[in-house]
Amino acid sequence: QMQLVESGGGLVQPGGSLRLSCAASGSTLDYYAIGWFRQAPGKEREGISCISTRDGSSSNGPTHYADSVKGRFTISRDKNTVYLQMNNLKPEDAAVYYCATDLFGGSGCLSPQGYDFWGQGTQVTVSS
């Protein structure tokens, strides 16, 4: 059973930056697509960024971004921790951010459907 723990959320001014972390334990991330999602009050959970598997591994898997965050957010992975670097944050980026993993997940990893494990979420607030 994989456990995921997010951290790094907080309050930031518009234009500021945050780096979220997602630490995985209980299993290696190598065979899992890893996604970052967010959910604002009254809205559906949306996919922000993910690393999909290629040839059964996400070690060098392709990265994917939602249009709303392209050029501002960067997903990366170091062993069993996944990061989301968020720059030039906007008020509309405020939400609870979740990481999740999908065994052998492919290029459709921006959809929250099919993910096996989820973290508890970390709050990001963007306000002056």
C-alpha positions as CSV (number, residue, x, y, z in Angstrom):
1,Q,0.0,0.0,0.0
2,M,1.5,3.3,-1.1
3,Q,1.2,6.4,1.1
4,L,1.5,9.9,-0.3
5,V,2.2,13.0,1.8
6,E,2.0,16.5,0.3
7,S,3.7,19.5,1.8
8,G,4.8,23.0,0.8
9,G,1.5,24.7,0.5
10,G,0.8,28.1,2.1
11,L,-0.1,31.7,1.5
12,V,1.7,33.6,-1.3
13,Q,1.2,36.9,-3.0
14,P,0.2,37.0,-6.7
15,G,3.3,36.6,-8.8
16,G,5.0,34.6,-6.1
17,S,6.3,31.0,-6.1
18,L,5.8,27.8,-4.1
19,R,7.3,24.4,-4.4
20,L,5.0,21.5,-3.4
21,S,6.4,18.1,-2.5
22,C,4.8,14.7,-2.6
23,A,6.7,12.1,-0.6
24,A,5.8,8.5,-1.4
25,S,6.4,5.5,0.9
26,G,5.4,1.9,0.9
27,S,6.4,1.3,-2.8
28,T,8.6,2.7,-5.4
29,L,7.2,5.3,-7.8
30,D,9.0,3.7,-10.7
31,Y,6.0,2.0,-12.2
32,Y,3.4,4.7,-11.5
33,A,2.3,7.7,-13.3
34,I,2.3,10.6,-10.8
35,G,-0.1,13.4,-11.0
36,W,-0.8,16.7,-9.4
37,F,-4.4,17.8,-9.1
38,R,-6.1,20.7,-7.5
39,Q,-9.6,21.4,-6.3
40,A,-11.0,24.8,-5.5
41,P,-14.3,25.2,-3.5
42,G,-17.3,24.5,-5.6
43,K,-15.2,23.2,-8.5
44,E,-14.3,19.8,-9.8
45,R,-10.9,18.3,-9.2
46,E,-8.6,19.1,-12.2
47,G,-5.4,17.7,-13.4
48,I,-2.5,20.2,-13.4
49,S,0.6,18.2,-14.3
50,C,1.7,14.6,-14.4
51,I,4.5,12.3,-15.3
52,S,3.3,9.3,-17.3
53,T,5.0,6.0,-17.6
54,R,6.8,4.9,-20.8
55,D,7.8,1.3,-21.3
56,G,6.4,0.6,-17.9
57,S,8.4,3.2,-16.0
58,S,8.0,6.8,-15.1
59,S,11.6,7.3,-14.4
60,N,12.0,9.1,-17.6
61,G,8.4,9.4,-18.4
62,P,6.9,12.3,-20.4
63,T,5.6,15.3,-18.5
64,H,2.2,16.8,-19.2
65,Y,0.6,20.1,-18.2
66,A,-2.8,21.7,-18.2
67,D,-3.0,24.7,-20.5
68,S,-3.7,26.9,-17.5
69,V,-0.3,26.3,-15.9
70,K,2.0,25.7,-18.9
71,G,5.1,27.8,-18.7
72,R,4.5,28.6,-15.0
73,F,4.5,25.1,-13.3
74,T,7.2,22.4,-13.5
75,I,6.8,18.9,-12.3
76,S,9.9,16.9,-11.4
77,R,10.8,13.8,-9.5
78,D,13.7,12.7,-7.3
79,K,13.6,9.1,-6.3
80,N,10.4,8.7,-4.3
81,T,9.5,12.4,-4.1
82,V,7.7,14.4,-6.7
83,Y,7.8,18.2,-6.8
84,L,5.6,20.8,-8.3
85,Q,7.4,24.1,-8.8
86,M,4.8,26.8,-9.1
87,N,5.9,30.3,-10.4
88,N,4.0,33.4,-11.2
89,L,1.1,32.3,-9.1
90,K,-2.3,33.8,-9.7
91,P,-5.4,34.1,-7.5
92,E,-7.1,31.5,-9.6
93,D,-4.4,29.0,-8.7
94,A,-5.7,28.9,-5.1
95,A,-6.9,25.4,-4.2
96,V,-6.2,22.3,-2.3
97,Y,-3.4,20.5,-4.2
98,Y,-3.2,16.7,-4.3
99,C,-0.7,14.2,-5.6
100,A,-1.8,10.8,-6.8
101,T,-0.3,7.7,-8.4
102,D,-1.6,5.4,-11.1
103,L,0.1,2.0,-11.8
104,F,1.4,2.1,-15.3
105,G,-0.6,5.2,-16.0
106,G,-0.2,6.6,-19.5
107,S,-0.5,9.8,-21.4
108,G,-4.0,10.4,-20.1
109,C,-2.6,11.1,-16.7
110,L,-4.2,14.5,-16.4
111,S,-7.5,12.9,-15.8
112,P,-8.2,12.0,-12.1
113,Q,-9.9,8.8,-13.2
114,G,-8.1,5.6,-12.5
115,Y,-5.6,6.8,-9.9
116,D,-4.9,4.3,-7.2
117,F,-3.5,6.3,-4.4
118,W,-4.1,9.9,-3.2
119,G,-2.5,12.2,-0.7
120,Q,-4.4,14.2,1.8
121,G,-3.8,17.5,0.1
122,T,-2.1,20.8,0.8
123,Q,-3.7,24.2,0.7
124,V,-2.4,26.9,-1.6
125,T,-3.7,30.4,-1.1
126,V,-2.8,33.2,-3.5
127,S,-3.8,36.6,-2.1
128,S,-2.3,40.1,-1.6
